[in-house]
Amino acid sequence: MTEQTAPIFRVNELSLFYDEFKALKEINMEIRRYSITALIGPSGCGKSSLLRCFNRMNELIPSARIDGQILFEGTDLYDDDVDATEIRSRIGMVFQRPNPFPKSIYDNVAFGLKVNGYMGDMDEAVERSLRQAALWEEVKDRLRASALELSGGQQQRLCIARALAVEPEVILMDEPASALDPIATLAIEELVRELSQHYTIVIVTHNMQQAARVSDETAFLMVGDDRAGYLVEHGDTNQIFTTPKHERTEAYITGRFS
Amino acid sequence: MALYNSRFNPRLARRKTVGGIFYGVFLAAVMVGIIGLAVLLAQTLIEGLPWLDFGFLTSYMSRHPELAGVKAAVMGTLITIAFTAIFTVPIGVGAAIYLEEYAPKNRLTQIIEVNISNLAGVPSVVYGLLGLGVFVQLMSLGKVVLAGALTLTLLVLPIVILASREAIRAVPNEYRLGAFALGADQWQVIKGTVLPSALPGILTGTILALSRAVGEAAPLLVISGLVYVTFVPGPLDRFTVLPLQIFTWVGRPQEEFRSLAAAGIIVLLIILLSMNAVAVLLRNKYQTRSED
């Protein structure tokens, strides 16, 4: 396997607990480099919880604990000498609801640069990130305006720009368009497709059409009888949506349950 | 009237009367406060205003009422409160940050939280006695400005901590998550997102707490006693504050000193109202900004 084809993440027997409650059960999967992987499944199946395991955001919930491992570029993310802070600057995240800081547009993008000790030209990096997030043309004349004055779709693209500024290798997206109108949603989807040329993207969505439109691979999770989420099937998006191997997958994508 | 059948007895007239009576009772309850305050204020103004002039503000204490002024007391108040603020803000905000952002949610934290709330209700004279024992005697500071400021710090700290915690808790968690996701560590998250958002609330709470300390006479009476100060005090000098000065004058037998006390109260009120005005301005500025 060459560097390009080796998976960027390898998840081995990953289980996630909140106190005694098992939220995810023995997940095994690989995430391909420079691809878009969609995590789909019914509410409560743990797809967002799984996403947060990839950049150790779950550790901010005091009761959360994991079993098993996630290898990122071959090293265990949860190894004692791996620093969560460093991991999060290499694996960025975009949240369900746009959450720009109550600062100027410029300062929102510059925040990640500053906390990570960026030594290059700040203005140039801010412009590059905003361009990458397809927001530059709309905001270039008002970089000092408050980010809260932007529309929801613009705010979400600002959050994507903010994540890109830190030059991550992976971007995790937790239903990034679920709080947006259809037009803003399309803009985000187009952006996600474009970004996948340079970044590995894992995206959680409850919108099956979105998964089908955007992703290269799809992983389908379900809730078991013990209320723990488990991985039913993972494969090429085309295959999952046309010839799913499991009955449950087919039932879900054809809308027979949700 | 056909609406009502025999199984209802609406007694509309009676209900209206009862409703009217309660309206009157509640209105009266409000009026007691407002009228009481208005009478007090009017009496103070009538008595004190004639004595309130430039000389009153720039003169030290004197045995002759027409020569006496509040300079030592006003300066004593301002300097004591300034030191109180210097001690209170870092300790109070620091404690609030620890409790909200760092402390594990366990029994010990809970006990600390409950005790801070209780401390906010302890009578101020108790703090005066504590200050007398610890700062004046044990630390041998003497009955000086610094001892007074430290005592007032203990008095307002619980309030500042509670207000700061409220302000910090009001910061949306999404800001913290957003910052963490960019690779910020705990302190960078606090410095970059939590504190800027919480600052107006923290300042408002702190100023209101300090304005409470400005009006306190009891703890400083214990610390400083009634002294005759004819200079602007430094941190290690004996001092007096406005409430103590007013207290002294009220206790004098001569009518003129009673009027001087009224003039002193007006000065104290002006200081308090200005502090509260700053707090209100800060809050309004914060509100309009968050509505954007």
Interface residues (C-beta under 8 A of the other chain):
Chain A: N55 M57 L60 P62 T85 E86 I87 R88 S89 R90 G92 M93 F95 R97 N99 P100 F101 P102 K103 F111 G112 K114 V115 N116 S146 L148 E149 C159 R162 A163 V166
Chain B: P104 K105 P172 E174 Y175 R176 L177 G178 A179 F180 A181 L182 G183 A184 D185 Q188 G192 T193 P196 S197 R289 S290 D292
